[in-house]
Amino acid sequence: MALEFPSELNPAGLNGRYLAFARMDAGPVDTDAEGKDKRVHYYAKYLIGCRNKETAEGKRPDAFFKDAEKMPLEIGPLDTPGTGEKESFLKAGFQEARKKYRMKVLYNEKPLAHADVSIVTQSGWEKRVKADAEGTFLITPIENHTKAERCLYTVCYKDPSTGEHHCSNLSVMITAPPPLWISKAGGFDFWATLGSGLFIVYVTWTIYRKARRDHKTMLEFERYRIGRG
């Protein structure tokens, strides 16, 4: 299935972050070979960024549907104060290697405590993490110096009250980190600028001090000449 975006999904043409998802009911499945069929549901989510210079910004940015009827189980990104990621984080469906991101898992619009999350990339990098009591966890995507690659976050949960299984994922693109020389150059520029500023302050202070000393010497000379006169 292909969606033409944003013509039909975004008739107003507003800028911002949009969510797209697909849902499939797999029906009764014996997932754990116990001889009993359980109903299984699959969900897939993707974040889309829409940018147009002539279009206004949307007023409801979010990374979660928060709709238990359509998508009971979902995983998504949060802004991460103190780690460099703010509201413009992710640039829609993107994360950057070597940067730290805070993610969250929701079930029926509430945080899913201690959820088990699997992360896998196209290159074969894998990681498993467990969310905290608030359904959140921190993740630093794998470092890749050469190219971007697709990453898939997956979480599964069995509802003890219904016995149904839910499996949800979020697909993002992991972009390569900037070359190492750029970060070094940035550090060099900072210290070079700071050094230049300190040097200018020192020269200015030296000139000022010398001017005051010369002025004091001239005053003493004038007093001496007047006294001799």
N, C-alpha and C positions, 0 to 999 in steps of 0.2 A: 504494500500500500504506500502511495506517495501523496504527500500533502503539499499543496502550493501555499507557501507562507510569504507575506501575511494577508493576501487578498481576501480569503474567506474567513480565516480564523480571527483576523484583525481588521474588520471593516473600517474602524476609525483611524487606523494607521498610526496608533500611538507607539512611541518609543518605550523601550524597557525590556524586562525579562518576562518571557512567556513560558508556560509549562505545557508539555505535550505528553500523553501517556497512552499506553495500550493495555487492555485487560483481556485475559483469557481464562475461562472456566474450564479446567481440564476434566471436570466430572469426577466420579468415584474412581480412586486409584489406590492400590495396595502399596503404599509408599515404603513401609518398613517390613514387608514380607511376613506380616502377622496373620495373613489370611483374611483380613478385614479391610474393606475399602473405605477410604476417607476422601472427602471432597477436597480438591486441590485448586487453588486460584493463583494465577501468575499475573504480575504487574510489571510494566516497564515504563520508566519515566526519563524524559530528556528536557533540558533547559535550552530555550531558544532566545537569542538576543536580537532585538530589532532596533536599528539605528537609522534615522533619516534626518538630515539637517532641517528639513522643512516641516517636521512633525513635532507635536508637543509630547512631553514626557508623561507616561502613565502615573497614576497616583496610588496604585495598589501593588507595589513590587513584593513578591514573595517567592519562596522556593518550595512551598508545600501547598497541596490542594486543600488539605484539612477537610476532606469530605469522606466520611466513613462509608457511605453508601457506594461511592464510585471507586475509591481507592483506600481500603482500610489500612493497609500496611505500606508505608513509604519511607524513603530515606532521602535526605537532602542536606545541603550545606548551610552553615550559619556564618555570620560575620564573626571574626575572631579578634577582639581587642588585644593589643599587645603583641600580635604576631604579624602585623603588616597587612592584614586583610580587613577591609571595611565594607560598607554597604555596596560598593561597586565590585566586591569580590567576585571571583570566578569568571568575570566577563561573560556572563551567561553560563555556557556549558564548558568552561575551561578552568583548569588548575595548572599551577606551575610546579615543576619538579623542584625539590629541596625546600619548598615553602610549607609551613604548617597550616592545616585547615581543621576547623571544628565542624563535625557533622552530627546529625541528629536522626533518630529513628522514631517514628510515630505509629501507633496502632490505635485505630478508632479515635483519631485526633488527639491522643494523649501520648506522652513520652513512654517508650517501651524500655523498661529498666533491664539492664544486663543483656541486651540483645547481642547475639553473635553475628558479626559482619565479616564477610569475605571480600577481599579486593584482589583483582587480577588484571594484568595489562596484556597487550598484544605480544610483548616481548617475552612473556612467561613469568614476570615478577608476581609473586603472590604474598599475601599477608592476611592474617586473621586477627581481629581485634574484638574486644568485648566492651559494649557501651556501659556507662556508669548508671547510677540510680535515676538520673534524669534523661537517660536515653542518648546521651552525647558521648562523643569520643574524638580524640585528636589523631590526625593522620598526616604524615609527611610523604607525599608521593615519591616514587623511586627517581633517582637522579639519572638523567639521560642527556648527554652533551650533544647528541647528533640530530635527533629528530623528535617530533611529537608522536604520541601514540595513544590509542584508545584505552580507557580504563573503565572497569565495571565494578560498581559497589553492589553487593548482593546481601540481602538479609531474609531469613526464613523464620516463620513462627507458627507454632501449633496452638490454636486457641483451646484451652482446656475446657471451656464451657460448651463448645460446639464440636470439638474434635476435628475441625477443619484446618487444613494447612494453607498458609499464605506464603508466597515467595515474591519478593519485590526487588527491583534493581534500578540503579541510576547510572547512566552512561555519561562520562565526561571525557574531554580530551586533555591529556597531560602534555603541556608544552615544555620544550627543553629550556633549562635555565640559561641565563645570559652567560656568554663566555667569561672565564675566570679573569681574563685581562681587563674586562670592563669594570668589575668590582674593584680590582686593584687600582685601575686608573681613577675610579671615583674616590678611593681613599687617598691617592696621591694628590688629586685636585684639592681635596679638603685641607690636607696638611700644607700644601703649597699656598693656598689662599690664606690660611691661618698664619703661616710664617710671614707672608708678605704684609699682612695687616699688622703683625707685631713689629716688623721691621720699620714700617711707616710710623707707628707710634713711637718707637725708640728714636728714630731720626728727628721727629717733630719735638720730642722732649729734649733731646740734646741741643737742638737749635735754640729752643726756648731758654734752656738753662744757660747757654753761652751768651744769649742776648741779655739776660738778666745780669750775668757776671760782668759783661762789658759796660752795661749801664751803671752798675754799682761802682766799677773802677772809674768811670767818667765823673760820677758824683764826688768820689773821694779826691780826684784830681782837681775838680773845680773848687772844692773846699780848701784844698792845700794852696791853690793859686790865690784864692781870695785872702786866705790867712797871711800869705807872704806879701800880698799887696798892702 
